[in-house]
Amino acid sequence: MNRTIVREKILEVKSERNFTYFQSYFKDQPEGVKLLIEVITKNEQYPIKEYSSWIIVHLCKSQPEQIAPFYKKIVTILFKSSN
């Protein structure tokens, strides 16, 4: 999986807010989770960063074991973010 594919998936959120689909997709593509985390740590333009965070929130609910390695980074981002 590469950044281009993940960006395309993130942009699908705009037209398809089916988070069950995204949960399944990233369960089958676990390397994509790391790329989602990278997106929210970079200075990406709207809506990439925001949509990525929506997907991550839903992954936290359904697949916490996939997100657990990134908890510290996510918490740091939450306290720094004004969004």
N, C-alpha and C positions, 0 to 999 in steps of 0.2 A: 504494500500500500504506500502511496506517496501523497505529498501535500496537495497536489492538484485534485486527486480523487476525493480527499477529505474535504477540501473546499467546495467541491461540487455537491457532496452530501450535505454539508452545512447549508448551502444555499437552497437545497430542496426544502428546508424548513419553511421558507417563505411561502411556498405553494402547498406544501403537504405537512401539516402539523400533527402527523400521526407518529407520536413519540414511541409507541409500541414497535413500529417499524424500525425506527432508529436504534432502539434498544437491542432488537434482534440483530440488526446489521452490525453494530459494534461488538456484540457478543461473539459473532462469527469472525470479526476482524479486530481482534484485541490490539494489534499494533496501531490501529487508528486512534485508540484512546489517548495514547501518548501525543499524537499529533493534535488532537482536540485540545489537550492541556497546553501545548505549545502555542496554539492560536490565541488562547485567552491571556497568555503571558506576553505576547507581542503587541505592537502598536498596529493592529489590524483596523481597517476602516469598518464603520457600520455597514452591514449588519453581521459581518463574519464573526466578530468577537462575541456579540450578544447571542447569536443563534448557537454558536458553539457552547456557550455556557448553559443554554436551555437544554441541549442534548446531555451535557454532563450532569445537570441536576437530575434528569430522568434516569441516567445510568446509576447515579448514587442510590436511587430508590430501588432499582431492579437488580443491579449487579455491583453491590458495594465492594466486592472483592476485586473487581477490575479497577476501581477508583482508589481503593485504600492506599496503594503506593504513592499516590499523588496528594493525599490529604493535606500534608504540611504546606505544599506549594499552593493548593487551593485556598487554604485558610489565609495565607500570606496575601494572596491576591484579593480576597474578600476585604481585608482590612485596609488595603491600599486603594481599592476601587471607589470611585465616586458614583459609579453607575449601579 
